[in-house]
Amino acid sequence: MSSVRSALIVGAGVAGPAAALALAKVGIRSTIVESHPGPADGVGAVITLASNGYDVLRTLGVASSVDAEAQRTFEVHMSDAGGQTFARYPSSGFVMARDALSGILADHAARAGSRVEYGRRLVGAEAASDGVVAHFEDGAELATDLVVGADGIHSTVRGIIDPDAPDPVYEGVLGFGGITDAGATSADPGVMNFAFGRRFLGYWRLPDGRICWYAALPRAEETSWRQIEGTPSSSWLARLRAEYAGLYPAEDLLALSTPDDLVTTGPMLRMPPVPHWHGARRRFRSCAVLHLWTRGIAGAGECARARQVSSGPA
């Protein structure tokens, strides 16, 4: 990549600014474009970082900033629906708000020389003799050496690379979470808890003593964001309470939760393996995290956006 000097990164969530920081370390200055009108403040729920993910953040030079915002976990605890422990083992990790991580990465990327342009939607890109020409919804064009796609599971860049790439697959559940008082739920500080049974629940204790939990609601038919947001959160909470009735500690936590506490991460989607793609002068191979096509186009994974649904009457 010695001849590459400029990059266009599509997506300013988490993966985009992270890619910009990585490219800056090898002398490549990036422009990050984002279709949303502004930064991701308040967008998303909580991200769990495993130790290898944290190692990447350390390499990118943002670990100290993450330390100031994240809560560290040291152990995983697994139990059954009755609260009986069947596994407990050391496991280092971090949990933090998605928008906090996105903001940290964006701030560091800006200091490294990258710039973010909001309200710009990529609609096409084509290889040129000396790089790539990107086309935007407003009719503008941008010539660059490299395009990196960090635009999520419904990636525009992936479709440009391979129009026949598979679509995400709905996994049959909707994701929900919330923060509530602990009540009778026992949770040691620094421990990530997983409760298994008829349904799964994940939860951990926050520094202020409250519990952050996340759950999955089975739903055979895929539900759009518009349908989710059009359903009052009181209705979703009632469905969760019915689904988790009799299960520890979900029943207690959901009883203490209010409609205003409820956050949805939306339909849970899985990205099938993306076929190999190649052309006369460029190659692409699917990867879970990041794809680079020198003097070409790349694709990257991104985190699902979470939203707080309305709390009106059912």
Steps between C-alpha positions, in 0.01 A plus 500: 500500500803729471345693210172561686481847653129567538197299609124548502334323793124449482343498846587704811379263771765285668675318216546811283702717741691189613599431140604864459729473803656181366559653157651813656769283656626414151476853366157483334268794565129420502175674425209338685151546356183427696145500365351609834486875560725507807706305754365186664425664837230298671496237223552140599492305822800335666802338338694216662870497417697178535867519591613462137277793400652707778847406371404656165387818674832510684684468168291786361598718796157541659522258794543768767191685376302174498617421854343825620159405356480120512412263781736206526386142556728224626283190512213319327230331704251258344187374673178316424147641510481425872814697581726196552859556386643252249807692380720782622832597344739797458436712190625853450272742319359852490150639463415854393243706315527471123478876446780555753731264311401654167571848635841402637606347170368798300686749721828310467452456125451877462820566694677256267396710198175336390187699433136394525232624258145437619191479284684342208367174355711282271306360203776357282872459441713385212864418450702749299849477355646690795264401782127507566225750421220510757153632412265661751124548516536877453680449169848573633800281420821436689820347364705303752749216518297273726139459611425327830147389583413537869130548434343215691329172431289659224818631338476700180869435439452123515238524227735707286777244541272207428141566383427129555620497862246338735268709714502485880291217645244561775564271798145493634538723806481868594757641740404705807679633803477742787640629827305447820536467877653171612217401730557139607749433218847409621782618274861544609690806370717425197315180408316444170203274570323270254177329603388207285171314491193529282637844406838671531577808710827687537560748781762673711519739793575864425728707728192669652353162598229482234480213252545527124325211323437379146256243368361352179132482410411223251308625197465282193421782260772756443396836640614832354623793705186690404285220644713484815483873558129500422435256785499659848783386724240406763376234256850363435568492874179306561604245237844465657349448845275225364786332314733504803242414767644267763863546390765636739598781506313618190157493661614729783697739279218536250251560782716788621552643150277775366405574139731803509792270593456279194744521209485283190792388288253391235493184290799273557666442165774268381721568202550183293847430360570742216633323188845573370495782247763578239547693180771571251704725730350474844402238756264483793459235765237513772617565855314545827657834585666692219575462130759703313528527124809698407404762244156349527206456731476337840230391741482492879270373770319739729293486816122493496337826593266489798206727560267584784146423397199712588354457847136574415210281606468149360 
